[in-house]
Amino acid sequence: MEARSKRIRKATLALIGTIIGAGLFGLPALFSIVGFWPGTLLFWFLACIVLLTHLYYAEIILHFKKRMRIAGYAGEILGKWGFVVMAVAYPLQVIGINLIYIILGGTFLASLAHLIGLGGPTIIWQLIFWLIGAGTVLLGLSFLARFESVATWLLILTILVVVGISMRHVDLQMMTAGNWNRLFIPFGVFLFSLSGLSVIGEVVDISERKKSDVRMAVIFGTLLAALFSWLFGVGLFLAARGTIGTDPADLLRVLPPIWQWMIPFLGLLAVITSYITSADDLKETLRLDFRMREHLAWVIALFVPLLFFFSHQDYFSTVDFVGTVFGGLNALFIIFMAVKLFYGKRRAPAIWNLMSSVILLLVFMVGILHRLLYWNIL
């Protein structure tokens, strides 16, 4: 029993540490745009949608004994066309995610440096962040496991402290305002902030492929990450009285000057844990699904996002696009795979039924189409 609890706890922490990342710092601005009730209802609706997607992906992984990533599973279940689409869409999503981590992680590192009297342009600190992250990843998975566990606990504690401090300045009247006409605007950022597909394979491995343990870890990890993220987004939105812009630096002004260092500190914890897992997942995708040599896979996983960084450094638009288009597309294919693999079979997982798949498909398709039709809505 103790060994099982330890597995579930470790897998849950891995999922929480990955989910709570760069998307967290866009939440207060989105709640400011749509208001408390519209934002809260959309956020928790998408949290349930993402939870089901995580569970479906975990079931797909458990169905196969061979270690693969999403493109490999798509090839096995959907055939060559599925592999080709996912071989493009999933690596691009992870590259986009890692680009976001470099942009935001360096921004927070620069903020901390400026608070202690160190100067220099933000781009220098973004490159320093990339060096730190790449170096940490290359130290090996045993080191990563220890680092992630400690960092995730610190991350949770810091979120709770920041929310607690901000609660003293909350204006409860802000809860009554809402802009339902702009309900779709947060879709991409909310989806990005809730998704943890890149770590589901690790959760399965940590849980030693025991189905009940995997499901519990996925449920606890997804919902707890959503809860902490919601508390952070709503807490800072209410404390700022709806005046937060889309620049993550605006978050510093919500807290009293003596506590402002906690936002960039929290940002570094959130981004570095997610970056580590995401970079390793991209490397494993290239190694397992594309049969690349490990050294080449590492080079691509670490350097390709850096190359994109030199041409694009807009945090918010990148989060929105990656979350809606690539996140939605990969989720759609997970649903396609689950339908073909499980629907109509006697031993299909209890979580699976046709109605849930139809709802998920509609949600992601509407989100993708809305974003492609309306590019500049923020």
Order of alpha helices (4+ residues) and beta strands (2+ residues): alpha-alpha-alpha-alpha-alpha-alpha-alpha-alpha-alpha-alpha-alpha-alpha-alpha-alpha-alpha
